[in-house]
Amino acid sequence: MDSIISGSGAQDACTAASSSLCGYALLFNGLSLIPIWHYLLGFLIGSVVFLYNFLEFHFLEDLLSGFRGSPAKFTYNSGSEIYSGVASKCRIIHGRYLATPWLSSPHIQTTFLNFFGRPPSFSYRRQIFHASDGGTIALDWLMSSDVSGGAFHMESSISRDDTTPIVVVVPGLTSDSASPYLKHLAFNTAKRGWNVVVSNHRGLGGVSVTSDCFYNAGWTEDIRVVLHYLHKEYPKAPLFAVGTSIGANILVKYLGEDGENVPIAGAVAICSPWDLLIGDRFINRRLVQKLYDRALTIGLQGYAQLHQPRYSRLADWDGIKKSRSIRDFDNYATCLAGKFETVDTYYRKCSSSNYVGNVSVPLLCISALDDPVCTREAIPWDECRANKNIVLVTTRHGGHLAFFEGLTASSLWWVRAANEFLHVLHSSPYMHVQKKIKTTGLHSTLDSSIDQGPYVNIADGMVAAAGNEHTRDVVEEDESSELPKDIHRNNNEIIPDAGNDGMQITESKPDMSRKNVDKEVGLTSSVMRCLSQISRRTKVSIWLLAYIAVVTSWPLVGSAIGMFLKRKIQKASPRLSA
């Protein structure tokens, strides 16, 4: 009986197994009846859905909204005069931003900007700036007269009494004046009647690194001395500044460091990373962000390759070559060259979010919430809201420095918004005015000098530093005690360069009379500079300091004088007795 039951059980198991196999066979037979193009269509649809989400497309969202775009959101202090008197009158930032339909993805926008960008065609004029540490900075100018009437006029220049506003641009990481987004900004700003100068980072823009100082995300010394020079060279021209990406971080950090003591009337920060530590965590979070991390690292390695001799001496060259992320590069290069203890220390010290509360000039900040490089998590919302000088504008879309608009993607929304804000600010009573020109103080001991030429059209390849002689130290001067104008100028001579197909290079020849005057005033100015620095840092009078010095040192000096006189009297007494 038991054997019969066990036999029937085995038979049932076999029947079940065969039926399941038959089920799979029937399923495969059914699938084979489906045409193969159906599978291809299904795979295509699945791939589109995956890419749509992976690349964060928002075309359907724009389609459902009737391609009206989305309004920007504002963060500002309720008592801010900058918002009520300036930003509220800007139509562009109060309108709607609609991305170019075929670029309706932050990743597609950012990629298109870097590889294509559709920048306007024009040529800069180059001016070489020399820092006293031996560093070389390329200043690339675009005058309003250069783009007027669609023609390029090399003969025009800026006079000392010119009142045309100057916009100083601080580029992003490994970017220079030739980057498409900077060419968009420079051309449109010059088109509106202002002069533009791009302050390239050290070692970029075709200029060699000529000192042991490299730029980094918190290096504010270069923009400080450049702005100081421009303010003294063109005292009647209002100065404005625009920073992009890492350049925005540098600009905001500089504004926070110097507070009221900045020579610029207003500023704009575009797509700032704000908090570098949060940004570092963000860019290693997802696969798509890691692609950006790797791409930026390759750019940094290319920058290091251009200046390999110095990096080999100051940093870990083998580590630089093996770097696979920005953090790796900062560990093997930035921290060693910049004397930072760790990468996190570098990120903490150089984050501009720490300086937002001390910004004392009108500042417009623009960021996209879908920025794939600089996350919205790092935006200092509360700090911006607490500062009456800051207006923060965030858009739903835009990517990183892209913000393409129109069917042909021929313009960048943030460029128009920044220019409108600066023009409204210029015509308002809210421009910041520096009360007194001061030295860089505790922030830097790097005085600077400038070649009054040479204006050079940008050509491919490295540009060697020209004119390494320092013309003058940058010292504090009252405007009423300036030296004659001919002392501040060099004799410029235009020399045709046959090797550059008609391009002209303006070289500077130093004036010998200026050198003689500098020698005469050198000792006096250096002594007065030291005394004035002591007075400013201690906030007390020089005469009070002298009085304190005499009183505190008198016991020692008095005793020394007493002993000296006593010996003289003892030596003289035998002679008198004789």
C-alpha positions as CSV (number, residue, x, y, z in Angstrom):
1,M,0.0,0.0,0.0
2,D,2.8,2.4,0.9
3,S,4.6,1.6,-2.3
4,I,1.5,2.4,-4.3
5,I,1.2,5.8,-2.5
6,S,4.9,6.6,-3.1
7,G,4.6,5.6,-6.7
8,S,1.6,7.8,-7.3
9,G,3.4,10.7,-5.5
10,A,6.4,10.4,-7.8
11,Q,4.1,10.2,-10.8
12,D,2.4,13.4,-9.7
13,A,5.8,15.2,-9.3
14,C,6.8,14.2,-12.7
15,T,3.5,15.4,-14.1
16,A,3.9,18.7,-12.3
17,A,7.5,19.1,-13.6
18,S,6.4,18.3,-17.1
19,S,3.5,20.6,-17.0
20,S,5.8,23.5,-15.8
21,L,8.2,22.7,-18.6
22,C,5.3,22.7,-21.0
23,G,4.3,26.1,-19.6
24,Y,7.7,27.6,-20.3
25,A,7.6,25.9,-23.7
26,L,4.3,27.5,-24.5
27,L,5.6,30.9,-23.2
28,F,8.6,30.7,-25.5
29,N,6.5,29.6,-28.4
30,G,4.2,32.6,-27.8
31,L,7.1,35.0,-27.5
32,S,8.6,33.7,-30.8
33,L,5.3,34.6,-32.5
34,I,5.8,38.3,-31.6
35,P,7.6,40.2,-34.4
36,I,11.2,41.2,-33.6
37,W,10.5,44.9,-34.4
38,H,8.2,44.9,-31.4
39,Y,11.1,44.0,-29.2
40,L,13.2,46.7,-30.8
41,L,10.4,49.2,-30.2
42,G,10.1,48.2,-26.6
43,F,13.9,48.4,-26.0
44,L,13.9,51.9,-27.6
45,I,11.0,53.1,-25.4
46,G,12.7,51.7,-22.3
47,S,16.0,53.4,-23.3
48,V,14.3,56.7,-23.9
49,V,12.5,56.5,-20.5
50,F,15.8,55.7,-18.8
51,L,17.8,58.5,-20.5
52,Y,14.9,60.9,-19.9
53,N,15.2,60.4,-16.2
54,F,19.0,59.8,-16.1
55,L,19.7,63.1,-18.0
56,E,16.8,64.9,-16.1
57,F,15.0,66.1,-19.2
58,H,12.1,68.4,-18.7
59,F,10.7,68.7,-22.2
60,L,7.3,67.1,-21.3
61,E,7.1,69.5,-18.4
62,D,7.7,72.5,-20.7
63,L,5.3,71.0,-23.2
64,L,2.5,70.7,-20.7
65,S,3.1,74.2,-19.5
66,G,2.7,75.5,-23.0
67,F,6.4,76.4,-23.2
68,R,5.8,79.3,-20.9
69,G,8.8,78.6,-18.8
70,S,9.0,78.9,-15.0
71,P,9.5,82.1,-12.9
72,A,12.6,82.7,-10.9
73,K,12.4,82.7,-7.1
74,F,13.9,85.4,-5.0
75,T,15.6,85.2,-1.6
76,Y,16.4,88.6,0.0
77,N,16.1,90.6,3.2
78,S,12.7,92.2,3.7
79,G,14.4,95.5,4.4
80,S,16.8,95.3,1.4
81,E,17.1,98.5,-0.6
82,I,19.0,96.6,-3.2
83,Y,15.9,94.6,-4.0
84,S,13.4,97.4,-3.8
85,G,15.5,99.9,-5.6
86,V,17.4,97.8,-8.1
87,A,16.4,94.1,-8.5
88,S,12.6,94.9,-8.4
89,K,13.1,97.0,-11.5
90,C,14.8,94.3,-13.5
91,R,12.4,92.8,-16.0
92,I,14.5,89.8,-17.0
93,I,14.9,88.2,-13.6
94,H,11.2,88.9,-12.9
95,G,10.1,87.2,-16.1
96,R,10.1,83.5,-16.9
97,Y,13.0,81.4,-18.0
98,L,12.4,78.8,-20.7
99,A,15.2,76.6,-21.8
100,T,15.8,75.9,-25.5
101,P,13.4,73.0,-26.2
102,W,16.1,70.7,-27.8
103,L,18.4,71.5,-24.9
104,S,15.8,70.8,-22.1
105,S,18.2,69.0,-19.8
106,P,20.8,70.5,-17.5
107,H,23.4,67.9,-18.7
108,I,22.7,68.5,-22.4
109,Q,22.9,72.3,-21.8
110,T,26.1,72.1,-19.8
111,T,27.7,69.8,-22.4
112,F,26.6,71.9,-25.3
113,L,28.0,75.0,-23.7
114,N,31.4,73.5,-23.3
115,F,31.7,71.9,-26.7
116,F,29.8,74.3,-28.9
117,G,28.4,77.3,-27.0
118,R,28.0,79.4,-30.2
119,P,30.1,82.3,-28.9
120,P,30.3,85.6,-30.8
121,S,33.4,86.2,-32.9
122,F,35.7,89.0,-31.8
123,S,39.3,89.6,-30.6
124,Y,40.5,90.7,-27.2
125,R,43.3,93.1,-26.4
126,R,45.8,91.7,-23.9
127,Q,47.5,93.5,-21.0
128,I,50.0,91.7,-18.9
129,F,49.8,92.3,-15.1
130,H,52.8,91.4,-12.9
131,A,52.4,90.7,-9.3
132,S,55.4,91.5,-7.0
133,D,55.9,87.8,-6.2
134,G,56.7,87.3,-9.9
135,G,53.3,86.0,-10.9
136,T,51.9,86.9,-14.3
137,I,48.2,87.6,-15.0
138,A,46.7,88.1,-18.4
139,L,44.0,90.9,-18.6
140,D,42.0,90.5,-21.8
141,W,40.1,93.7,-22.7
142,L,37.1,94.2,-24.9
143,M,36.1,97.9,-25.3
144,S,32.7,99.1,-26.2
145,S,34.2,100.8,-29.2
146,D,35.6,97.5,-30.4
147,V,32.1,96.1,-31.1
148,S,30.3,99.3,-32.1
149,G,29.0,99.2,-35.6
150,G,30.1,95.7,-36.0
151,A,33.7,96.8,-36.6
152,F,36.9,96.2,-34.6
153,H,38.9,99.4,-33.8
154,M,42.4,98.6,-32.4
155,E,43.4,102.3,-32.2
156,S,41.0,103.2,-29.4
157,S,42.1,103.0,-25.7
158,I,40.8,104.1,-22.3
159,S,41.9,107.5,-21.0
160,R,42.5,108.1,-17.3
161,D,39.5,110.4,-17.1
162,D,37.1,108.0,-18.9
163,T,33.8,107.5,-17.0
164,T,32.7,104.4,-18.9
165,P,32.0,101.6,-16.5
166,I,34.4,98.7,-16.4
167,V,33.2,95.1,-15.8
168,V,35.9,92.8,-14.4
169,V,35.2,89.1,-15.0
170,V,36.6,86.3,-12.9
171,P,36.5,82.9,-14.9
172,G,35.6,79.5,-13.6
173,L,37.8,76.5,-13.0
174,T,40.3,76.0,-15.9
175,S,38.4,78.5,-17.9
176,D,39.9,81.6,-19.6
177,S,38.7,84.5,-21.7
178,A,38.3,82.2,-24.8
179,S,35.6,80.1,-23.0
180,P,32.3,80.4,-24.9
181,Y,30.2,81.6,-21.9
182,L,32.8,84.4,-21.2
183,K,32.8,85.5,-24.8
184,H,29.0,85.7,-24.6
185,L,29.3,87.9,-21.5
186,A,32.1,90.1,-22.8
187,F,30.4,90.7,-26.2
188,N,27.0,91.5,-24.8
189,T,28.4,93.8,-22.1
190,A,30.5,95.7,-24.6
191,K,27.5,95.9,-26.9
192,R,25.7,97.8,-24.2
193,G,28.4,100.5,-24.0
194,W,30.6,99.3,-21.2
195,N,34.2,98.1,-21.2
196,V,35.1,94.5,-20.1
197,V,38.3,93.0,-18.8
198,V,38.7,89.3,-18.1
199,S,41.1,88.7,-15.3
200,N,42.5,85.2,-16.3
201,H,43.8,83.0,-13.6
202,R,47.5,82.4,-13.3
203,G,48.7,79.9,-15.9
204,L,45.6,80.2,-18.0
205,G,44.9,82.2,-21.2
206,G,48.1,81.2,-22.8
207,V,50.3,82.7,-20.1
208,S,53.0,80.8,-18.2
209,V,53.2,80.4,-14.4
210,T,56.1,82.6,-13.5
211,S,56.1,82.2,-9.7
212,D,55.4,79.5,-7.1
213,C,51.9,80.7,-6.5
214,F,49.0,78.9,-8.2
215,Y,45.4,80.0,-8.1
216,N,42.8,77.9,-6.3
217,A,39.1,78.2,-5.3
218,G,39.9,80.6,-2.5
219,W,42.8,82.6,-4.0
220,T,41.6,86.2,-3.7
221,E,44.9,88.0,-3.9
222,D,44.9,88.4,-7.7
223,I,41.4,89.9,-8.1
224,R,42.2,92.2,-5.1
225,V,45.3,93.7,-6.6
226,V,43.8,93.8,-10.1
227,L,40.8,95.7,-8.9
228,H,43.0,98.0,-6.8
229,Y,45.1,98.8,-9.9
230,L,42.1,99.4,-12.1
231,H,40.5,101.7,-9.5
232,K,43.7,103.8,-9.3
233,E,44.4,103.8,-13.0
234,Y,40.8,104.8,-14.0
235,P,39.4,106.5,-10.9
236,K,36.4,108.0,-12.6
237,A,35.2,104.7,-14.2
238,P,32.8,102.7,-11.9
239,L,34.0,99.2,-11.4
240,F,31.7,96.2,-11.4
241,A,32.6,92.5,-11.1
242,V,31.1,89.3,-12.4
243,G,32.3,85.9,-11.2
244,T,31.4,82.5,-12.7
245,S,31.5,79.1,-11.0
246,I,34.8,79.0,-9.1
247,G,35.3,82.6,-10.1
248,A,32.0,83.4,-8.3
249,N,33.3,81.7,-5.2
250,I,36.5,83.7,-5.3
251,L,34.6,86.9,-5.9
252,V,32.2,86.4,-3.0
253,K,35.0,85.4,-0.7
254,Y,36.9,88.5,-1.6
255,L,33.9,90.7,-1.0
256,G,33.4,89.1,2.4
257,E,37.0,89.4,3.3
258,D,37.4,93.1,2.5
259,G,33.8,94.2,3.5
260,E,33.5,98.0,2.9
261,N,37.0,98.3,1.6
262,V,36.4,97.3,-2.0
263,P,36.6,99.6,-5.0
264,I,33.7,98.0,-6.9
265,A,30.2,99.5,-7.1
266,G,28.4,96.2,-7.5
267,A,28.8,92.5,-8.4
268,V,27.2,89.4,-9.8
269,A,27.9,85.8,-8.9
270,I,26.8,83.1,-11.3
271,C,26.5,79.4,-10.4
272,S,28.8,79.6,-7.3
273,P,29.6,76.4,-5.6
274,W,29.3,78.2,-2.2
275,D,30.4,75.3,0.0
276,L,33.2,73.3,-1.4
277,L,32.9,70.5,1.1
278,I,29.2,69.9,0.3
279,G,30.1,70.2,-3.4
280,D,32.8,67.5,-3.0
281,R,30.3,65.1,-1.5
282,F,27.7,65.9,-4.2
283,I,29.9,65.4,-7.2
284,N,30.8,61.8,-6.0
285,R,27.2,60.8,-5.3
286,R,25.7,59.6,-8.6
287,L,27.1,58.2,-11.8
288,V,26.3,61.3,-13.8
289,Q,28.0,63.6,-11.3
290,K,31.1,61.3,-11.3
291,L,31.3,61.9,-15.1
292,Y,31.6,65.6,-14.4
293,D,34.2,65.0,-11.7
294,R,36.3,62.9,-14.1
295,A,36.0,65.5,-16.9
296,L,37.0,68.4,-14.6
297,T,39.9,66.3,-13.3
298,I,41.2,65.8,-16.8
299,G,41.0,69.5,-17.3
300,L,43.0,70.1,-14.1
301,Q,45.6,67.5,-15.2
302,G,45.9,69.3,-18.5
303,Y,46.5,72.6,-16.6
304,A,49.2,70.9,-14.5
305,Q,50.8,69.4,-17.6
306,L,51.3,72.9,-19.0
307,H,53.3,73.9,-15.8
308,Q,54.9,70.5,-15.0
309,P,58.3,71.9,-13.9
310,R,56.8,73.9,-11.0
311,Y,54.2,71.2,-10.1
312,S,57.0,68.6,-10.1
313,R,58.9,70.7,-7.6
314,L,56.1,71.9,-5.4
315,A,53.6,69.0,-5.5
316,D,53.4,65.3,-6.0
317,W,53.6,64.8,-9.7
318,D,53.1,61.1,-9.7
319,G,49.9,61.6,-7.6
320,I,48.7,64.3,-10.0
321,K,49.1,61.9,-13.0
322,K,47.2,59.2,-11.1
323,S,44.3,61.4,-9.9
324,R,40.9,60.2,-10.8
325,S,38.8,62.9,-9.1
326,I,39.0,66.6,-8.2
327,R,39.6,65.6,-4.6
328,D,42.6,63.5,-5.7
329,F,44.1,66.4,-7.6
330,D,43.5,68.8,-4.7
331,N,45.2,66.3,-2.4
332,Y,48.3,65.9,-4.6
333,A,48.5,69.4,-6.0
334,T,46.4,72.1,-4.5
335,C,47.0,71.3,-0.8
336,L,50.8,70.9,-1.3
337,A,51.2,74.0,-3.4
338,G,48.9,76.1,-1.3
339,K,50.1,74.8,2.1
340,F,46.8,73.4,3.2
341,E,46.9,70.6,5.9
342,T,44.2,68.4,4.3
343,V,41.7,68.6,1.5
344,D,38.8,69.2,3.9
345,T,40.7,72.0,5.5
346,Y,41.2,73.6,2.0
347,Y,37.5,73.2,1.2
348,R,36.4,74.7,4.5
349,K,38.8,77.7,4.4
350,C,38.0,78.5,0.8
351,S,34.2,78.2,0.8
352,S,32.6,81.6,0.1
353,S,29.5,80.7,2.2
354,N,31.6,81.6,5.3
355,Y,31.9,85.2,4.0
356,V,28.4,85.9,2.8
357,G,27.4,87.8,5.9
358,N,30.2,90.4,5.5
359,V,29.5,91.3,1.9
360,S,28.9,95.1,1.8
361,V,28.3,95.8,-1.9
362,P,25.2,95.2,-4.0
363,L,25.4,91.5,-5.0
364,L,23.1,89.6,-7.3
365,C,23.5,85.8,-7.1
366,I,22.1,83.5,-9.8
367,S,21.9,79.7,-9.5
368,A,20.0,76.9,-11.2
369,L,18.3,74.4,-9.0
370,D,19.2,71.6,-11.5
371,D,22.9,72.6,-11.7
372,P,24.7,69.3,-12.2
373,V,28.0,70.6,-10.8
374,C,27.2,73.0,-8.0
375,T,24.4,71.6,-6.0
376,R,21.5,73.6,-4.5
377,E,22.3,71.9,-1.2
378,A,25.3,74.3,-0.8
379,I,23.3,77.5,-1.3
380,P,23.4,79.6,1.9
381,W,19.8,80.6,1.9
382,D,19.6,82.0,5.4
383,E,22.9,83.9,5.1
384,C,21.7,85.5,1.9
385,R,18.4,86.4,3.4
386,A,20.1,88.0,6.4
387,N,22.3,90.3,4.3
388,K,20.5,93.4,3.0
389,N,23.1,93.8,0.2
390,I,22.4,90.4,-1.4
391,V,19.6,89.3,-3.7
392,L,19.6,85.6,-4.6
393,V,17.8,84.4,-7.7
394,T,17.2,80.7,-8.3
395,T,15.7,79.2,-11.5
396,R,14.2,75.8,-11.8
397,H,16.3,74.9,-14.9
398,G,19.5,76.2,-16.5
399,G,22.3,73.8,-15.9
400,H,25.8,75.0,-15.0
401,L,26.5,78.4,-16.6
402,A,24.3,77.5,-19.6
403,F,20.8,79.0,-19.4
404,F,20.3,78.8,-23.2
405,E,17.2,80.4,-24.5
406,G,15.5,80.7,-27.8
407,L,15.0,78.1,-30.5
408,T,18.5,78.6,-31.9
409,A,20.2,78.7,-28.5
410,S,22.0,81.9,-29.5
411,S,22.0,83.7,-26.2
412,L,22.4,83.0,-22.5
413,W,19.7,84.1,-20.1
414,W,22.0,84.8,-17.2
415,V,24.2,87.1,-19.4
416,R,21.1,89.3,-20.1
417,A,20.0,89.2,-16.5
418,A,23.5,90.2,-15.1
419,N,23.8,93.1,-17.6
420,E,20.4,94.4,-16.8
421,F,21.0,94.3,-13.0
422,L,24.4,96.1,-13.4
423,H,22.9,98.8,-15.6
424,V,19.9,99.4,-13.3
425,L,22.3,99.6,-10.4
426,H,24.5,102.0,-12.2
427,S,21.6,104.4,-12.7
428,S,20.5,104.1,-9.1
429,P,21.8,105.8,-5.9
430,Y,22.7,102.4,-4.4
431,M,26.1,101.8,-5.9
432,H,28.8,101.1,-3.4
433,V,31.5,103.8,-3.0
434,Q,34.8,103.1,-1.4
435,K,35.5,105.8,1.1
436,K,39.3,105.5,1.0
437,I,41.8,103.6,-1.0
438,K,43.8,101.3,1.3
439,T,46.5,98.7,0.9
440,T,45.7,95.1,0.9
441,G,46.5,95.0,4.6
442,L,46.4,91.7,6.4
443,H,45.1,89.8,3.3
444,S,48.3,90.1,1.3
445,T,51.8,91.4,1.2
446,L,51.9,91.0,-2.5
447,D,52.2,94.5,-4.0
448,S,51.7,94.6,-7.8
449,S,53.0,96.3,-10.9
450,I,51.6,96.5,-14.4
451,D,53.0,97.0,-17.8
452,Q,51.0,99.9,-19.2
453,G,51.0,97.9,-22.5
454,P,51.4,95.5,-23.8
455,Y,48.1,95.1,-25.6
456,V,48.3,91.8,-27.5
457,N,45.8,90.0,-29.6
458,I,45.4,86.5,-28.3
459,A,47.2,83.8,-30.3
460,D,47.5,80.1,-29.7
461,G,50.3,78.9,-27.5
462,M,52.0,80.2,-24.3
463,V,52.8,83.9,-23.9
464,A,56.0,84.5,-22.0
465,A,56.0,87.2,-19.3
466,A,57.2,90.5,-20.7
467,G,58.6,93.3,-18.8
468,N,59.5,91.8,-15.5
469,E,60.6,95.1,-14.0
470,H,58.2,96.4,-11.4
471,T,57.2,99.9,-12.1
472,R,56.0,100.9,-8.6
473,D,54.8,99.4,-5.4
474,V,51.1,99.8,-4.8
475,V,50.9,102.0,-1.7
476,E,48.2,104.0,-0.1
477,E,48.0,107.5,-1.4
478,D,45.6,110.3,-0.9
479,E,44.0,111.4,-4.2
480,S,45.2,115.0,-3.5
481,S,48.8,113.9,-3.2
482,E,49.2,112.1,-6.5
483,L,52.4,112.4,-8.5
484,P,52.1,114.1,-11.9
485,K,50.4,112.1,-14.5
486,D,53.5,111.7,-16.6
487,I,55.1,109.8,-13.8
488,H,52.3,107.2,-13.9
489,R,52.6,106.6,-17.6
490,N,55.1,104.8,-19.8
491,N,56.0,105.8,-23.3
492,N,54.1,103.3,-25.5
493,E,55.3,102.4,-29.0
494,I,53.4,100.3,-31.5
495,I,55.6,97.8,-33.2
496,P,54.2,95.8,-36.1
497,D,54.8,92.1,-35.7
498,A,55.4,90.4,-39.0
499,G,55.1,86.9,-37.5
500,N,51.5,87.3,-36.4
501,D,49.9,88.2,-39.7
502,G,49.4,91.9,-39.1
503,M,48.6,91.7,-35.4
504,Q,50.1,94.5,-33.4
505,I,51.9,94.4,-30.1
506,T,52.2,97.5,-28.0
507,E,55.3,97.3,-25.9
508,S,56.2,99.5,-22.9
509,K,59.4,101.4,-22.5
510,P,60.0,102.7,-19.0
511,D,60.4,106.4,-18.5
512,M,63.8,107.2,-17.0
513,S,62.5,110.3,-15.2
514,R,59.9,108.2,-13.5
515,K,62.7,105.9,-12.2
516,N,64.6,108.9,-10.8
517,V,61.5,110.2,-9.0
518,D,60.9,106.7,-7.6
519,K,64.4,106.6,-6.2
520,E,63.9,109.9,-4.5
521,V,60.6,109.1,-2.9
522,G,61.4,105.5,-2.2
523,L,62.8,105.8,1.3
524,T,60.2,108.3,2.5
525,S,57.3,106.4,1.0
526,S,58.5,103.1,2.5
527,V,58.9,104.6,6.0
528,M,55.5,106.4,5.8
529,R,53.9,103.2,4.5
530,C,55.1,101.2,7.6
531,L,54.0,103.9,9.9
532,S,50.5,104.2,8.3
533,Q,50.1,100.4,8.4
534,I,50.9,100.4,12.1
535,S,48.4,103.2,12.7
536,R,45.6,101.5,10.7
537,R,46.0,98.1,12.3
538,T,46.2,99.5,15.9
539,K,43.6,102.2,15.3
540,V,45.6,104.7,17.3
541,S,47.6,107.8,16.5
542,I,51.2,107.6,15.5
543,W,52.0,110.3,18.1
544,L,50.3,108.3,20.8
545,L,52.4,105.3,19.8
546,A,55.5,107.4,20.0
547,Y,54.5,108.7,23.4
548,I,53.9,105.2,24.7
549,A,57.2,104.0,23.2
550,V,59.1,106.8,25.0
551,V,57.4,106.3,28.3
552,T,57.9,102.5,28.3
553,S,61.5,102.6,27.2
554,W,62.6,105.6,29.4
555,P,63.7,103.5,32.5
556,L,66.2,101.6,30.4
557,V,67.3,104.6,28.4
558,G,67.5,106.8,31.5
559,S,69.6,104.3,33.4
560,A,71.9,103.8,30.4
561,I,72.4,107.6,30.1
562,G,73.0,107.9,33.9
563,M,75.7,105.3,33.8
564,F,77.3,106.9,30.8
565,L,77.4,110.4,32.5
566,K,78.7,108.9,35.8
567,R,81.7,107.4,34.0
568,K,82.4,110.6,32.2
569,I,82.3,112.5,35.5
570,Q,84.6,109.9,37.2
571,K,87.1,110.2,34.4
572,A,87.0,114.0,34.5
573,S,87.3,114.4,38.3
574,P,91.1,113.4,38.6
575,R,92.0,115.9,35.9
576,L,90.2,118.7,37.8
577,S,91.9,117.7,41.2
578,A,95.3,117.8,39.5
